[in-house]
Amino acid sequence: MAFLKVVPLEKALDIINSLPLNAKMEEIHLQNALGRILAEDVTSPINVPSFDRATVDGYAVKSENTWNANESNPVRLKVIGEVHAGEEPKIEINSGEAVYISTGAVLPKGADAVIEFEIVDREGDEVLIYKPVYPQARVMKAGTDIPKGKLLLKKGTKLGFKETALLSAVGLEKVKVFAKPKVAIISTGNEVILPGEELKPGKIYDINGRALNDAIKELGGDPYFLGIARDNEESLRTKILEGLKYDIVLLSGGASGGTRDLTASIIDELGEVKIHGIAIQPGKPTIIGLINEKAIFGLPGYPTSCLTNFTLLIAPLIRKLLGSEFKIGYTKKRLAHKVFSVKGRRQFLPVKINEETAIPIMKGSGAITSFINADGFVEVPENVEILEEGEEVNVILFKF
């Protein structure tokens, strides 16, 4: 087949969105749910609180017994017992009676209010009440915080500590979430070595493996770094076959038309190359393929190109597998200074942003700091030669 027959970015996105990968659901224990994405709406199975409870330490009373109380003529009620938090009260209050109650305790039968202990006096087995109390005073009724059946969290919610606390409050032990897409990562090249190894002449430390691994984690996926494939057919094929245990396979480097770049040929042999070449810069020699219903991507080797194409092409797919829309998010900024481009070439330019502006980084995709210093990138359309200073642009963020 012919390689490097470039297609527009929109066609590449359509093909990725049509790949036979779909979101999956799994049920997990709440203790493992932090950071996961809900796969269904969650409603409360209970009332919270599940009983009428006191909100202060004091005395549970019938409010009508206190209506004639005043400073000069206090009402005297007989204290018939105590109720503490965590107990099921066995006491029923009748007219002229009161029960000492602690904060959070179940309101005993017959009582409809609580009066604080600080504003009453206790004499033996009687409590002296100096002012009336209204019905439901210092009482939280069952279900007033969260009624049974209330929608608590919507499908697609990312669970933070507040959300997991809410689910715990209604007694949910397990929750249904979207399964994390499993993504294999393979760095390629004879020149690439892992951090910790001796840096000999001609060698470079692997950047893309680390960056892709942690970008996938930030998105909510499960990355699996499979190491470095060398620039030979056996090494590449072995790593690709190992990667097919996962949902998605990412290779960085080895995607151009050079004699050492065998990725597209091996994908075509094992499955189907759907795209080899996208009409963008940087990142033109990108591969999109399918092997045994597993998506496989060959990304450029330069870190800025690699992460730009990851953000454009693969991040939307991972979000889709986690229950979100397949789309590229952006924010609007004003360009800090004029940018020149080559007409007829769709370019993505790394930028650093502040509160209002996007500042172009002009070192080129081969410079590590182009990627490290960038917050994202802006698109320069193929029919545009100049973006003016102050022009509003869409910034696609390196933020997952």
N, C-alpha and C positions, 0 to 999 in steps of 0.2 A: 504494500500500500504506500501511498505518498504521504510523507510526514511533513510537518510544518506548513500545512495548508491552513492559514489563519482564518478564524471566524470572529465575528463581533462578540463583545463581552455579553451582550444580551442573549445571544444564542447559547453561549457557554452556560450562562445561568439557567436558561430553560432546560438544557440537557441535564444539568446537575439536579435540578428540582424534579425531573422526571425519572431519576434513577430509582431502582426498586428497593429503596430503603425507607422504612416507615417507623414512626415512634412506637415504642413498646412500653407496656405498663408492668410494674412490679409492686408487690406489697412488702414493706419493710417495717422494722421496729422503729418506734418513735425516737429511740436513743441514737439511731443512725440517720435520722432524717435531716439534720442540719445541712443547709445548702442545696437540698434536693428540690425538684420542681413537682408540684402537685399535679396529678393526672386526672383528678376529678374534683368537683365542688365538695366541700365538707360542711355539713350542718351539725348542729349540736344534738347529741343523743339524749341530753339531760337538761334539766333546769339548773342554772347556777345563780345563787346557791340552790341546793336541792331541798332546802327547808327554810322556814322563817327563822332568822337568827338575830341575836343582839349585836349591835355595833359598838357598844360600850360596856364597861363593867358597871353594874348597878342592880336595880331591882325590877323584875318583871311584874307588871300589874295589870289589872283591868283599868283602862283609862277613865271609865265612868266613875270609879271610886275616888278619883282625885279632883273632880271638877269643883268641889267646894273648898279645896285647900287654899290657905293663904298664910302669910307670915304670923299673924296673931292667933290663928286657929288652924294649926296643921292637922292633916288627916293622919290617923294612926292605922297602920295595916299590920296584921300579924304575919311574921316571916315563918313560913312552913317548911322551908328547906333551901337547898342550893342546886344549881345546875351549872356544870362546867363544860368547856369546849370538848367535843369528842364523845360526850355522854348522850344517851337517849333518855330524856326525862321521863320519870315515872309519876311525876307530880301533876295534879290538875289544880289550877287556881280557881277558887270561888270568891264570891263577894267578900270584901274585907281582908283579903289575903295578899301576900306578896312572896316572891321567891328571889333569893339572891342569884344573879346570873353573871357569868363572865363573858367577855368579848368573844363573839363567834359561836357561842353556845346556842343550842336549839331552844326557841321560845316554847315554854311549856304550854300545854293545853289550857285554854281559858284566858290566857294573857294576850293583850293586843298592843302593849307598849312597854318601854323600858325607861326608867328614870335614873340618871347618873348618881353614883354613890356619893359624889362630892357635894351634891346640893340637898342631901337628906341627912337626917340624924338617926342613929341606931340606939335604941334603949332596950336592952335585953332581947326579947323575941319580937320586938315591934320596930317598925321603921316609921319615922315622922316625915311627912311630905308637906312642903310649904307652898307649892304652887301646882296648878293643874298640869297634866300632861295630855297631849292629844293622841288619838288613835294612830298607831304605826310609828310613833316617835321612837327614835333610836332602834328601829327594826328594819332589817333588809328582808323584804318578802322573797319567797322562793321564785326564781326566774327573773327577778328584776335586773340582774346583771346580764345574764344570757338566758333567754327563754329557750326551751326545748324546740328544736326544729329550725332555729335561726341559722341563716347562712353565715358561716364563720370565715371561710377562705375560698376564693375562687380557683378553679382549675387554672394552672399556669403560674400560680404564686410560688415564688422562691422562698423556701422556709428559712427564716432567720431565727434568732433566739426568742423573739417575741411571739412568732408564729408557733414555734414548738411548745412554748409555755402555754399558749392558748389551747392547743390541742391536748396538752397534758391536763389542763384545768377541766376539760369535759370528759376526761377519763379514757381518751383514745390511746390504745397501746400500739396500734399499727396504723399505717397510712399508705395510700396508693400513690406512687410517684412514677414519673417517666424514667425508664431504665437509662442509665448512662451509656451513650454510644461508645464503643470500644475502638480506639484509634491506634493503629500501629504506626510507628515513626521510624524511618530509616534514613540516616544520612549517607551520602555517597561521595566517593572520590578517594584517589590514592594519596592525596595531599592532606586529608582530614585525619586528625587524631583527637583523642578524648582529653579533657582537662586532667592534669596529673601525670600525663606522659611527657617524656623529654621532647622539647621543641627543637627538632633538628632543622637544618636549612631546607627550605622548600615546603615545610609542613605548616599547617595552620590548625588552631584549635576549633573544634566543632561548636558553632553558635546555634545553627538552626535546630538541632536536636533538642537543645535545652529550651529555646524560645518556643518551638511548637509544642513541646511537652507541657509547658506551663500555661501557654495560651489555651490549650485544650482543657486543662484543669480549671482555669478561670471561667471558661464557658460552661463547665459542668460535665464535661466528658471524662472518660477514663483513658489516659494515654499509656502506651506501652512502647518504650524506646527499645528497639531491637538491635541497636548498635550501628556500625558503619559497614556498608557494602563497598567493596573495592571496584575499580573500573574494569571488571571482567565479567563475562557472561555467567560463569558458575556462581560467583559471589552474589551478583545481583539476583539471579534466579532463586538461589537458596533463601535470601532474605525476603523476597516477594512471596514465595510459597509459605514461609513462616508467618508473614503478615496476614495471609488469607484466613487465619484463625479468628481475625477480628472483623469488625464491621466496615472499617475504612482503613486504607493503607496510604500513608503519605511518604513520598521520597523527596528529598531535597538535593538538587544537583542532578546531573546526568540526564537533563531533559532537552538539551540543545541538539543540533545536528552534527556535532563533532564525531570523529571516528570512535572515540571511547564511549560515547553516550548511547548505551544499549537499552535503556529503560523502555522506550516505545516499542522496540522490536520484541522484547520479552513479553510485554503486556499483550501485544498483538498475537504472539504465539500462544499464550495461555488463555486469552479471552478476546476482548475487543477494545481497540483504541477508538474512542468516540470523537475526541478532539486532540489534535497535536498542533497547537499554535493559536493564540488569542491576540487580536489586534489591539494590544495595549503595550505601553512602555512605562516602567520595566515589567518584565514577566511574560514576554511574548512566547518563549518556548515551553509553555505549560501543557502538560498531558492530562487528559481526563479519560479514564478507562473503566472497564467492568470485567471482572473475572469471577465466575461462579457466584453472581449476584452480590459481589463485594466491590464497593467503589474504590478505585485506586487513582491517585493523583501524583504526577511528577511535577514538582515545583522547582523554580529556578534555584541556583545555588547561592547567589548573593543574598545576604540577610534581608536587606530592604525589599528586594524583589520577592523573596520567599514569603515574608510576612505580609506584604501588600496583597499578594495573591491569596494567601491564606485568609486574610480578612475579607477580601472580595468574594471568594468562591466557596471556601470550606466552612468558615464560621457560620454563614447562613444555613448550611446543611446541618451542622451540629445543633444549631438552635431549633431547626425544624424537628429533628429527632428528639428534642427535649420539649416538644409541644408548642413551640412558638411559631410565628410566621417565618417563611423563607424570604428574608429581606435584608437589605444593607441599611444600617442606621447611619445617620449623619447629624451634624450640628452646623449652624450657619455662623460664619465669621467674615470679617473684612480683611482683604489681603493687605499685608503690611507694606509690600512694595511690588513694583511692576515685575512681571514674569514673561519671558519670551519662550515660545515653543516652535517646533517644526510643524508647519501646516500639513494635514493629512495623517498625523500620528496622534492617537489618543494617549495622553500622557497622565500619569499619576505622580504627583510631586509631593515628597514628604514635607511636612510643616510642623512647626512648634506653635502651640496656641497659648494665648493669654485670655484675659476676660473678654476682649473684644476682637482681637486680630489673629490672623494666621500668618506666621513668619516662615517663608520658604527656606528649606535647607538645600543648598546647591552643591553638595560634595559628590553626588552621584551614588548609584545603588551599590557600587563596590565598596564604599566606605562604611565601616561598621558604625561610625557615629551618625551617619545619615539615619540609620534605624534607631539607634539608642537615644538620640536627642529628639526624635520625632514623636509627637503625640498622635499623629495620623497623617492623612494625605488628602490632597485636593485633586479633582479631575480637571484636566485641560482638554476640552473637546477637540476632535481632529480637525474641525474647521476653524479653529481659533489659533492665531499666532501670538497674541498678546493678551494677558490679563492685567488690567490696570490696577495701580495702587488704590486701595479703598473699595475695590469691587467686591460685592458680596459673593462668597463661594461656599460650597458645601464641603465640610470637612468630615471625612470618614475616619473615625477614631480607632487607634490601636487600643481598644478598651473592651474587654469581653465580660 
